[in-house]
Amino acid sequence: MKFIKDYKEGDRVFDIYLCKHKQSAVTKNGKPYDNVILQDKTGTVDAKVWDPNSAGIDDFDTLDYIEVYGEVTSFQGALQVNVKRIRKCCEGEYDPADYLPVSKFPIEDMMKELLGYIDSIENSHLKKLLQLFFVEDQEFVKVFKQSSAAKTVHHGFVGGLLQHTLAVTRLCDYYCTQYPILKRDLLLTAAICHDIGKTEELSLFPENDYTDDGQFLGHIVIGSEMVGEKIRTIPGFPKVLANELKHCILAHHGELEFGSPKKPAIIEAVALTFADNTDAKMQTFTELMENTTETGWLGYNRLFESNVIGTKME
C-alpha cells in the first residue's frame, strides 16, 4: 500500500483508502463533481471526482472504504488526487489499523504510567476523584484511551488525548521538583483532568469531529462539569479544593481569547497553562517536521504566528 505521506506529484494511485469526507459540488459551468478527503494512518489528502456519474464510480459515502484509481496532481501548492475510478470495498478487504492515525507510543504502557501518577497522589479526596474516572469508570477509560486531543492541530490521532495528558502530567511533576511552592497533588490532578472534556467534545475515529456538546460548550466547560459531577459523589470533598481544581481546568488555556473562561489566579493554574502550551506547541512542531521532507523556510504557521523553518528529522 502506498501511504498518503509518500505521495509525490505524478504518482499513480491504486489503493484502498477511508473516505473521511464527501461533498457534492458544481463547477462554474454547472457540471457536478465530488470533493472527497481520503485518509490513511499517515494523513489525509484532498481528491476530486470530476465525473461522479460515470460507470467507473461506485456509489459511496463518508466513512466508506473505497478503492481509488487516479493520479496525484498539484493545485495551488497542495497535492490532490484526480480520481478516475472508485470501487466501494467490503469488510475484510482492508485493515482499519492502516487508516486510523495512532500514537507511536503503546497505549497500554502510557495508561500504566498515568495510573502510577494517580497512585502517587496523597490527598484522599483527589485520589478518589481520579480513581472514579480512571479506575472505576471503565467506559470512560475505554473512550479516553481511544480519543484524540484535537481535530487537526496537535495529537490528532488515536491515543492522542492520553499521550498529551501524560506529557502534561510529566511536565507538571517536574515543575513541582523545581518550585516547591506548588501543591503537587492539586497540580497533577488538574493535569490529568484538564482535557477530559475532549472525550465528549470530539467523536471517536474515524469521524474525529466535533459533537453537539463540543460545539455548544467546548471541552473546557465540559471537563469542569464532569469533574464537578464526580466531586458531588465524594463525601466531604473540600469546597475550596474543588474550586481550585475546577479553576485550573477553566483557566488552562491561559487567556480569554484562547477559550479559557477564566485567567489563571493560582500558581497551579499558571503551571498547568505553561505545561499544556508547551506540549501542544512542541508536538505541533514535531508533527510538522515529521510530515514534510522539505528543508528551509516552510512559510507562515498560524499557531506559531511566524514563518517556520524545516529541518531533517534524524
Phi, psi and omega in degrees: 000135176267117183279153185300324182296340182264003180298143171225151179304133181097348179296145170272140181246126174209077184210173178264135178223161173276130174277099182288328182204144176221133179216128178279145181213179181225136177288172178299335179270006177084013181267129182288147173208169180242132167270128183228142171248119177266145183223141162225187187290349181263352180151197181229162176210142176287145177223152179236130173252099189282342179227071187294346182263006181286162183295338183274001181249107176293158170291131178207167182216176177305136179076008169279153171266129187228142173271123188246133171242126181183198184224140177279123178238178178235135178222119181053041175084359181241143178286145171211164183253126173270107190272132178257319181220150177220133173236127177287130185266158179257156177303137183104343178274351186215157175253113182307334181296340179281352190240352180247123178295132185231146177306142178286349180259139181303126186297318182293326177295317179295320181294321179298319179294319179297319178296330176296320176296321179297318178298334183278351180290129184267328180293123187295324181291316180291321178296319178297319178301312180295322178293325177300322179280305197262356177239310188273333182262085186293331177293319176298314182301318180300313180292318181303317182290335182266347189282154170268167178264352180194162177285318184221332196285304182210150180054040181272060182208165177301128184087000182294322179295317177296315181299315180294316180299316180295319180296317179295320179295318177300315180299316180295323177296321176296316178306322183295330178285335182266334184229086185300344179295338181291138173277104187301313183300317180293313184295316181292323176297318178296319179298316182292328184262353194299330183243017182297339177297343179290342175293339177249341179286322184242140173284161180286163174296149011276352181293305183043056182228166183291133174278174175300316178299320179296320179291318183285319192245319186084159189290334182293311179293317179301315181297319177298319179294319179299316179295317179300320179296317179293319181301322181294345178267356183257111183299135173075015180295121185300133184297317181298317179298318178299317181293321179297318180294312180295326177297317179302318179294314183293335185255006193287349172272355168086319185229149179300320182289347176263008174103359178280126176294336179226151171269151183303131181240351177232158187295328178295324177293322177297312181299317180297319179301314180293320180295316180297314182293321179299309184293321180299314183287320179294321178292321178299315179292322177300313180296324177299315180291322181290334186259014176226144175257000183274153170241168183089191185288130185259353181107182185285134176246124186297319183296319183269352181051044184202154167287128186247155184247139180264143176229153180292135176282133179281000000 
